[in-house]
Amino acid sequence: MRTNGRLRAVDTLWYIGADETLTPTAPTADEAPDTYTYDPADPVRTLGGNLVMADEYPAGQFDQAETERRADVLVYTSEPLTEDLEVTGRVRMRLHAATDAPSTDWVARLCDVDTEGVSRNLCDGIVRVQAVPDEPGEYEIDMWSTSNVFLAGHRVRVHVASSNFPRWDRNLNTGESVATAVTMRTAQQTIFHDGVRASHIILPVVPRTV
């Protein structure tokens, strides 16, 4: 592991897993992948974040319950933390995924879930890929930076989706140029989390001092 800046943050891997789990323990067994359908005609709507947009889309932290109810948003959550966890620095997601489309987007979001179960967004990112349909690939999503202390009793949560509109233009899943594309199609998305393809988020964790 490497340190991240003068705060001595240590890049720490948290793995998504079966039953919507998130844990620092890597999977060792074969686990069935998760799937969802991404329809660019019905994208996930932007709700908060590090952005500057119209008043209809304010920046900042918001309760993500509405987003998390969508079938095209996968949600992975840790057990309640036994002690405070400080995350300060650049956050990344390393995703093992496949799509049946020639092009698609992968979106990841980090959230802090409080003791009442309210999930609030911290940071997110997107990567647009050209893909061989149905062939698994490994993709890294730059989720930018954050500084947050997940308090004891809180939970760490990760979203995986394929849109965050209108913050980011929709991928129409056809492989055509976004400047000239006039058609769109749905994409069948697959997210892997097994012993060989262990999808994970990389958190810059600041060690506790005694």
N, C-alpha and C positions, 0 to 999 in steps of 0.2 A: 504493500500500500504506500501511497505517496502523500506527503503533506501538501496542503493547498493554501499557500500564502502564509503571512506571518501569524495568523491566528492558529496555526498548527492543525487546521482541519484535515481529517483523514478520510479519503474516499472510501466509503463503506457501501457494500452491495446489499440491497434488500430485494428478495426474489418474489415475483408473483407466482401464485400456485393454484392448485385445485381448490374448489369451494371458495373462490374469491379471497384467498388469503394473501398476505404480504408478510414475509419473514426474512431475517438475516441468514437463515439456513438454506443452502442450495438444495434443490431437488435432486434426488438420487435415483428415482424410479421413473418408469414410463407413466406419464400423465396424459390424459386426453386433452387436446388443445381446446381453447375457447373460440367460438365463432360468433359473428354478427353480420348483418347486412347493412352496408352503407349506401344510402340513396341520396345523391346530390340534390334531388328535388325537395328533400326534407332534411336539411343539415342540422347539426347541433348548433344552437344559437349561442353567441357570445354572451357570457355573464361574468363581468368583472375581469380583472387581470391588469397587467402592466401595459396600458394602452392609452392612446389619445384619439377619441372618436367623437361622434355626435353625442348630444346629451342623452339620447336614447340608450346609449351604451356607456355608462359611467365606469371609470377605472376603480380598482380596489378589490377588497374581499367581500364575497357574497355567499350566502347559504346556497350550496350546490344541489339541494334536494331535487329540484325540478330536472336538472341535467342528469342526475344519477338515476332517475326513474326511466330514462330512455333505454330502449332495447339495443341501441347502437352505441352505448357507452358501457364498457366493461369497467367494473369497480373492484379493486383489490384493497383489503384493509388489514392492518396489523392487529394483534391483541393489544389491550390497554397497556401502556408503558408503565414499568415499575419505578422508573426514575426519569427526571427531565432529560431531554435529548435536544442538544443544540445543533442546528444545521445552518451553516454559514458558508456561502460560496456558490460555485457553479454546480448546477444540478443537471444530470444527464440520464437518459433512458436508453438502455440497450435492448432492442426489441427483436425477437425472432418471429417472423410473420410471413404470411403468404396471402396473395390476393388472386382472384381469377380474372382480374383486369390487367390491361397493359400498362396502366399508370394509376397510382392512387396516393393518398396522403395517410401518414400516421401521426396522430396527435397524442401527447401525454401531458398529464396535469398532476401536480402534487397538492394534496390537501391536508389540513389539520382538522381532526374530528374531536370535538370537545366532549366532556363527560355527559352532556345532554344529548349527544348524537348529532350535533350540528356540524356539517362538513363545510369548511371554508377554503377557498382556493389560495394557493401561495405563489406558484409559478407554473408555467407551461411552455410547450414548444411544439414544433411541427417539422416534419420532413416530407418532401415530395419525391416520389421514387418512380423510376421506370422499371417495370418488373417483367419477368417471364411468368406468364399466368400459371398459377398453382405451384410455382417453385418456391420453397422456403428461402428467405434471405435474412441477413442480420443487418439491422439499421440502428444508427445512433441518433437520438433526438436531443438537441441542445435545448434545455428548458430554462436557460438563462440563470440568473442568480437570485438568491433569497437569503434572509437571515431571520430565523425563527426558532424559538424554543418550544418544542412539543412538551408540554407539562406532563408530569406523572399523572396517569389516568387517562390521558388523551391517546388517540390512535393516529397512526400514519396511514394515509390513503393515497392511492394512485388511480387515475382514470386512464383508459386507453380508448381512443376513438379515431375517427377519420375526418373530422371536420370541426371547425370553430368559426362560424360565419356570422357576421361579415368581417370579423377581425382578419381572417385569412380567406382568400378566394377559394371557392369550392373546387375540388378536383372533379372533373366530369367523368373520370374513369375511362376515357376513350383513347388517351395518348395523344390527342390533338393539342395544338397550341391553344392556350387559354385565350389568346387574343382573337382567334378566328373560329374556335369551336362553336358549333350550333346544336350539337346533339349531346345527350347524356345517357348513362346507363348505371344500373346498380352494380355493386361489387360485393362479392362474398369474401369476407375477411376471416383469416385464421391466425390466432395468436398462440404460440407454443410456449410451454413452461415445463420441460421435462429434463431428465438428467443430461441430455446431449444439447438441447436448445433451451437454455435456462434464461428466460427473459428477466431483466432486473433493472431497478433504478439505482443510480449511483449518487449517494448522499454525502456531502462534505460535512462530516460529523466532527465537532470540536470536543476533544476529550475533556471529561470533568476533572477539575483540580480539587485536591483534598485541602 
